Amino acid sequence: MEQNWYTVNNTEEIISPSLLVFKDRVVHNIKTMVRMANGPDNLRPHIKTHKTAEIIQLQMDHGIHKFKCATIAEAELLAICKAPDVLLAMQPVGANMKRFISLIHTFSDVRFSALVDNMETADLLGGLAAKNNLKIHLYIDLNVGMNRTGIAPNNEALLLYKYITEHPSLEIEGLHAYDGHLRSPNPETRKKDCDEAFDKVLKLQHRIAQENLPTPKIIAGGSPTFPYHCKRKNIIASPGTTLLWDAGYGNLFPEMDFLPAAVLFTRIISKPKAGILCFDLGHKSIAPEMPFPRVDFLSLEHGKQLSQSEEHLVVEYDDLKAEKVGTEHYAIPKHICPTVAKYDHLSVVENGNITAHWKVAARNNKITI
């Protein structure tokens, strides 16, 4: 990694805080994903991290044509970008059911699918599909231990799979298994945990075959387990944070060949007392849900992050004289996904210069639908 790769020329006009994105590093991360997966056909990357049309296009330029998203707005953005295959990886409920139908009507050249984890939701979607003369494509969301969403990969999941298969207005696509709880920093331990969790999915797949039901496509994993799922035969891996990377995953998984591609540009706005610096990096500028430190400073050593409020990040610093009010600094966020959502655009850096501004187009819940 080249020294001071993150610095930008002509910073006088840059607003702080800003979120900088380094295009060459995004491309590196895309190429790394494709290489690890032995080609783009085994990938369905999540766009929740970046929510940006230009990064979607960069992935499509490298042969990636299947995508995953979390919101109707993200699904619409993918459709606007002419992504041919879009999975809404959030079970649609309430008003989002009708919005999902509107997506299918509006972008008829896109193959949309969604997740379900219970019979009632599947039945509601089937009824809407029938009223609208559609077939809705569904994956069953499996709970493999995270206990956030999904149905256990047992007999109940088999019955749901069979129900969708037999419904005239629904079409089963396969199984979806997200294992984001598996984050051991030891690669061997993480692989062991991943294999144990995924074994439940394989057993369900075997039972489906015994019932002579349609063979399921299987989408598995996020970023921490991507190195293992991407090597499985006939499995589609779906990383997300790998596009921009961050300090959280970078520190946990240093063996992964991804580069931090998003950097916060910030300035010291006050020195209220000796040994205390205040930066313009409040809750409104970086994801605040992580414990301290919330960022890894690239340009400031020996600082201890003490507190954060809406507009301010207070740092204890052991050099009482070196830093001045107005001094510029660079930092990698601990959690990039919700940090991106705090900015309406990303400032693109190439060869040390800001060359473009990419709109975070799916930042809000709605684009048009």
Residue pairs with C-beta under 8 A, 6 or more apart in sequence:
1 259
5 22
6 20
6 22
6 263
6 298
6 299
6 330
7 299
7 330
7 352
8 14
8 20
8 265
8 349
8 352
8 353
8 354
9 352
9 353
10 353
10 354
11 265
11 328
14 265
14 347
14 354
16 265
16 266
16 267
16 280
16 328
17 264
17 265
17 266
17 280
17 281
17 285
17 286
18 264
18 265
18 343
18 347
19 262
19 263
19 264
19 265
19 339
19 340
19 342
19 343
19 346
19 347
20 262
20 263
20 264
20 265
20 330
20 346
20 347
20 348
20 349
20 354
21 244
21 261
21 262
21 263
21 346
21 347
21 348
21 349
21 358
22 261
22 262
22 263
22 348
22 349
22 350
23 58
23 348
23 349
23 350
23 355
24 350
25 259
25 260
25 261
26 55
26 58
26 243
26 244
26 261
27 58
27 62
28 258
28 259
28 261
29 242
29 243
29 244
29 245
29 258
29 259
29 261
30 58
30 59
30 62
30 64
30 243
31 62
32 242
32 257
32 258
33 43
33 45
33 226
33 230
33 239
33 242
34 40
34 43
34 62
34 63
34 64
36 226
36 227
36 230
36 231
37 43
37 230
37 237
38 230
38 231
39 63
40 62
40 63
40 64
40 65
41 63
42 230
42 235
42 236
42 237
43 64
43 66
43 230
43 236
43 237
43 238
43 239
44 66
44 67
44 68
44 85
44 87
44 219
44 236
44 237
44 238
45 59
45 64
45 67
45 68
45 238
45 239
45 240
45 242
45 243
46 67
46 68
46 69
46 70
46 89
46 222
46 238
46 239
46 240
47 55
47 56
47 67
47 68
47 69
47 74
47 77
47 78
47 240
47 362
48 69
48 70
48 71
48 74
48 240
48 337
49 240
49 241
49 243
49 244
49 336
49 337
49 340
50 243
50 244
50 340
50 346
50 360
51 73
51 74
51 77
51 340
51 341
51 360
51 361
51 362
51 363
52 340
52 346
52 358
52 359
52 360
52 361
52 362
53 77
53 80
53 81
53 358
53 359
53 361
54 348
54 356
54 358
55 243
55 358
56 67
56 77
56 78
56 81
56 83
57 81
59 67
59 243
60 81
60 82
60 83
65 83
65 84
65 85
66 83
66 84
66 85
66 87
66 236
67 78
67 83
67 85
67 86
67 87
68 86
68 87
68 89
68 219
68 238
68 240
69 75
69 77
69 78
69 86
69 87
69 88
69 89
69 362
70 88
70 89
70 90
71 88
71 90
71 362
71 365
72 88
72 92
72 96
72 99
72 100
72 103
72 365
72 366
72 369
73 362
73 363
73 364
73 365
73 366
73 367
74 362
75 86
75 88
75 100
75 103
75 112
76 103
76 107
76 362
76 367
76 368
76 369
77 361
77 362
77 367
78 86
78 110
79 86
79 103
79 106
79 107
79 110
79 112
80 367
82 109
82 110
83 110
84 109
84 110
84 111
85 110
85 111
85 113
86 110
86 111
86 112
86 113
87 112
87 113
87 114
87 115
87 139
87 176
87 219
88 100
88 112
88 113
88 114
88 115
89 115
89 141
89 176
89 178
89 238
90 96
90 114
90 115
91 114
91 115
91 116
91 117
91 121
91 141
91 149
92 99
92 100
92 114
92 121
92 125
93 121
97 124
97 125
97 128
98 128
99 369
100 112
100 114
100 125
100 136
101 128
101 129
101 132
101 134
102 369
103 110
103 112
103 369
104 112
104 132
104 134
104 136
105 132
105 134
106 369
111 137
112 137
113 136
113 137
113 138
113 139
113 173
114 125
114 136
114 137
114 138
114 139
115 138
115 139
115 140
115 141
115 149
115 176
116 122
116 125
116 138
116 139
116 140
116 141
116 160
116 164
117 140
117 141
117 142
117 143
117 149
117 150
117 151
117 160
118 151
118 160
119 159
119 160
119 163
122 138
122 160
122 163
122 164
122 167
122 170
125 136
125 138
125 170
126 136
126 167
126 168
126 169
126 170
127 169
128 134
128 136
129 135
129 136
129 169
129 170
130 168
130 169
134 169
135 169
135 170
135 171
136 169
136 170
136 171
137 170
137 171
137 173
138 164
138 170
138 171
138 172
138 173
139 172
139 173
139 174
139 175
139 176
139 217
139 219
140 151
140 157
140 160
140 161
140 164
140 172
140 174
140 175
140 176
141 149
141 150
141 151
141 176
141 178
142 150
142 151
142 152
142 153
142 157
142 175
142 176
142 177
142 200
142 201
142 204
143 149
143 150
143 151
143 152
143 153
144 150
144 153
144 177
144 178
144 179
144 197
144 198
144 200
144 201
145 179
145 181
145 182
145 197
146 178
146 179
146 180
146 181
147 181
148 178
148 180
149 178
150 176
150 177
150 178
151 157
151 160
153 175
153 177
153 200
153 201
153 203
153 204
154 204
157 204
158 204
158 207
158 208
158 211
161 172
161 175
161 208
161 213
161 216
162 211
162 213
164 170
164 171
164 172
165 172
165 213
165 214
172 213
172 214
172 216
173 216
173 217
174 216
174 217
174 218
174 219
175 201
175 204
175 205
175 216
175 217
175 218
175 219
176 218
176 219
176 220
177 197
177 198
177 201
177 218
177 219
177 220
177 221
178 220
178 221
178 222
178 238
179 194
179 197
179 198
179 220
179 221
179 222
179 224
179 225
180 222
180 224
182 190
182 193
182 194
182 197
182 224
182 225
183 190
183 224
183 252
184 190
184 193
185 252
185 253
187 227
187 253
187 255
190 224
190 225
190 228
191 227
191 228
194 221
194 225
194 228
194 229
195 228
198 220
198 229
198 232
201 218
201 220
205 216
205 218
208 214
208 215
208 216
209 215
217 236
218 234
218 235
218 236
219 235
219 236
219 237
219 238
220 229
220 232
220 235
220 236
220 237
220 238
221 228
221 229
221 237
221 238
221 239
222 238
222 239
222 240
222 241
223 239
223 240
223 241
223 242
223 249
224 249
224 252
224 253
226 237
226 239
226 242
226 256
227 256
229 235
229 237
230 237
240 337
241 249
241 336
241 337
242 256
242 258
243 261
244 260
244 261
244 262
244 336
244 340
245 258
245 259
245 260
245 261
245 262
245 336
246 260
246 262
246 332
246 333
246 334
246 335
246 336
246 339
247 260
247 295
247 296
247 332
247 333
247 334
248 290
248 334
248 335
249 256
249 258
250 258
250 260
250 296
250 332
251 296
260 332
262 332
262 333
262 336
262 339
262 340
262 346
263 298
263 330
263 331
263 332
264 281
264 285
264 286
264 295
264 330
264 331
264 332
264 333
264 339
265 328
265 329
265 330
265 347
266 279
266 280
266 281
266 285
266 313
266 328
266 329
266 330
266 331
267 279
267 280
267 326
267 327
267 328
267 329
268 277
268 278
268 279
268 323
268 324
268 325
268 326
268 327
268 329
269 278
269 279
269 280
269 312
269 325
269 326
270 277
270 278
270 325
271 277
271 278
271 323
271 324
271 325
272 278
274 320
275 316
275 317
275 318
275 320
276 306
276 314
276 315
276 316
276 317
277 303
277 314
277 315
277 316
277 317
277 323
278 312
278 313
278 314
278 315
279 312
279 313
279 314
279 315
279 329
280 311
280 312
280 313
281 294
281 295
281 308
281 312
281 313
281 331
282 308
282 309
282 310
282 311
282 312
282 313
283 308
283 309
283 310
284 310
284 311
284 342
285 311
285 339
285 342
286 294
286 295
286 313
286 333
286 334
286 339
286 342
287 294
287 333
287 334
287 335
287 336
287 337
287 338
287 339
287 342
288 294
288 308
289 335
289 338
290 334
290 335
292 305
292 306
292 308
293 304
293 305
293 334
294 305
294 308
294 313
294 333
294 334
295 305
295 313
295 331
295 332
295 333
295 334
296 331
296 332
296 334
297 303
297 329
297 330
297 331
298 329
298 330
298 331
298 332
299 328
299 329
299 330
299 331
300 315
300 317
300 323
300 329
300 331
302 317
302 318
302 319
303 315
303 316
303 317
304 315
304 316
304 317
305 313
305 314
305 315
305 316
306 314
306 315
306 316
307 313
307 314
308 314
317 323
333 339
340 346
340 360
340 363
341 360
341 363
343 360
343 363
344 359
344 360
344 363
345 357
345 358
345 359
345 360
346 357
346 358
346 360
347 354
347 356
347 357
348 354
348 355
348 356
348 357
348 358
349 355
361 367
